[in-house]
Amino acid sequence: MHEKPILLVEDNPDDEVLTLRAFKINNVLNRVVVARDGVEALEYLFGTGAYAGRDPSVLPQVVLLDLKLPKVDGLEVLRQLRADPRTYLVPVVVLTSSNEERDLVDSYQLGVNSYIRKPVDFVQFVEAVRQLHLYWLILNEPPP
């Protein structure tokens, strides 16, 4: 099941590198598309802007979404995903360093599937990615 991409929405270059490294360590075979801000994420998902011409019917198997993003924040990305019938079923996992309870509550109110705080320790982060991989890419039955 590694034909569908993972959309990683992450503006921090260090977190991007760590996430990609954790994917490699955990043998995640899915292609990873990285969007570095909310606008780029929305353009990828809807096949507009820099991704005009991309087939928007090919949706990611899961979106890993940071909340604190430039241009359009993660909550607005989530809001737009859930408001559009083409994308409202795409699994979204918030992967953030935010400790703000309001972000947690708002994420669930907007329909996030899961909310994970990024562990500071790399070994713990690799384990979190292993569990994400096991659940979201292997065990979970995604929508058609």
C-alpha positions as CSV (number, residue, x, y, z in Angstrom):
1,M,0.0,0.0,0.0
2,H,2.8,2.4,-0.6
3,E,1.5,3.9,-3.8
4,K,-0.4,6.7,-2.1
5,P,1.8,9.6,-0.9
6,I,2.1,11.0,2.5
7,L,1.7,14.8,2.7
8,L,4.0,16.2,5.3
9,V,3.1,19.9,6.0
10,E,6.1,21.2,8.0
11,D,7.8,24.6,7.9
12,N,10.7,23.8,10.2
13,P,13.6,22.4,8.1
14,D,15.1,20.5,11.1
15,D,11.7,18.8,11.9
16,E,11.3,18.0,8.2
17,V,14.7,16.3,8.1
18,L,14.0,14.4,11.4
19,T,10.6,13.2,10.1
20,L,12.1,12.0,6.8
21,R,14.9,10.3,8.6
22,A,12.4,8.6,11.0
23,F,10.4,7.4,7.9
24,K,13.6,5.9,6.5
25,I,14.5,4.2,9.7
26,N,11.0,2.8,9.9
27,N,11.1,1.6,6.2
28,V,8.1,3.8,5.2
29,L,8.0,3.2,1.5
30,N,5.3,5.8,0.6
31,R,6.5,8.8,-1.4
32,V,6.6,11.8,0.9
33,V,5.5,15.2,-0.5
34,V,6.6,18.1,1.7
35,A,4.7,21.3,1.8
36,R,6.5,24.1,3.8
37,D,3.5,26.3,4.5
38,G,-0.3,26.1,4.5
39,V,-0.7,27.7,1.0
40,E,1.6,25.0,-0.5
41,A,-0.4,22.3,1.3
42,L,-3.7,23.5,-0.1
43,E,-2.3,24.0,-3.6
44,Y,-1.0,20.4,-3.5
45,L,-4.3,19.0,-2.2
46,F,-6.5,20.9,-4.7
47,G,-4.1,20.8,-7.7
48,T,-3.8,24.6,-8.0
49,G,-0.9,27.1,-8.0
50,A,2.5,25.4,-8.0
51,Y,0.6,22.1,-8.3
52,A,-1.7,23.1,-11.2
53,G,-1.9,20.1,-13.5
54,R,-1.5,17.6,-10.6
55,D,-4.5,15.2,-10.5
56,P,-6.3,16.2,-7.3
57,S,-8.2,13.0,-7.2
58,V,-5.0,11.2,-6.1
59,L,-5.2,12.1,-2.4
60,P,-2.5,11.4,0.2
61,Q,-3.0,8.3,2.3
62,V,-2.5,10.6,5.3
63,V,-1.7,14.3,5.9
64,L,0.8,15.0,8.7
65,L,0.0,18.6,9.6
66,D,1.9,21.0,11.7
67,L,-0.2,23.8,13.2
68,K,2.2,26.8,13.4
69,L,2.7,27.4,9.7
70,P,3.5,30.6,7.6
71,K,0.9,32.1,5.2
72,V,-2.0,29.8,6.2
73,D,-1.9,28.1,9.6
74,G,-2.6,24.4,10.1
75,L,-6.1,24.9,11.6
76,E,-7.1,26.9,8.5
77,V,-5.7,24.1,6.3
78,L,-7.7,21.6,8.3
79,R,-10.8,23.8,8.0
80,Q,-10.5,24.0,4.2
81,L,-9.9,20.2,3.9
82,R,-13.0,19.3,5.9
83,A,-15.1,21.9,4.1
84,D,-14.5,20.4,0.7
85,P,-16.3,17.2,-0.4
86,R,-13.2,16.1,-2.4
87,T,-10.9,16.1,0.7
88,Y,-13.1,15.9,3.8
89,L,-12.4,12.2,4.3
90,V,-8.6,12.4,3.9
91,P,-7.0,11.2,7.2
92,V,-5.3,14.1,9.0
93,V,-2.9,13.7,11.9
94,V,-1.8,16.9,13.6
95,L,1.9,16.5,14.4
96,T,2.9,19.6,16.3
97,S,5.1,20.9,19.1
98,S,2.2,23.1,20.4
99,N,1.3,22.6,24.0
100,E,-1.7,24.9,23.8
101,E,-4.9,23.2,24.9
102,R,-6.9,25.5,22.5
103,D,-5.0,24.0,19.5
104,L,-5.9,20.5,20.6
105,V,-9.6,21.3,21.1
106,D,-9.8,23.3,17.9
107,S,-8.2,20.5,15.9
108,Y,-10.7,18.0,17.1
109,Q,-13.6,20.4,16.6
110,L,-12.4,20.8,13.0
111,G,-12.3,17.1,12.4
112,V,-8.7,16.0,12.8
113,N,-8.3,12.2,13.1
114,S,-5.4,12.3,15.5
115,Y,-3.3,14.8,17.5
116,I,0.3,14.0,18.4
117,R,2.7,16.2,20.2
118,K,6.2,15.9,18.7
119,P,8.5,14.2,21.2
120,V,11.7,16.3,21.8
121,D,13.9,13.2,22.0
122,F,14.8,11.7,18.6
123,V,14.5,8.1,19.8
124,Q,10.9,8.8,21.0
125,F,10.2,10.6,17.8
126,V,11.3,7.6,15.7
127,E,9.0,5.4,17.9
128,A,6.1,7.8,17.4
129,V,6.7,7.6,13.6
130,R,6.9,3.8,13.8
131,Q,3.5,3.7,15.4
132,L,2.1,6.3,12.9
133,H,3.4,4.1,10.1
134,L,1.9,0.9,11.6
135,Y,-1.5,2.4,12.3
136,W,-2.1,4.9,9.5
137,L,-0.3,3.2,6.6
138,I,-0.8,-0.5,7.4
139,L,-3.7,-1.1,9.9
140,N,-6.1,1.7,9.1
141,E,-8.6,1.2,6.3
142,P,-8.6,4.5,4.4
143,P,-11.6,5.9,2.6
144,P,-11.9,4.9,-1.1
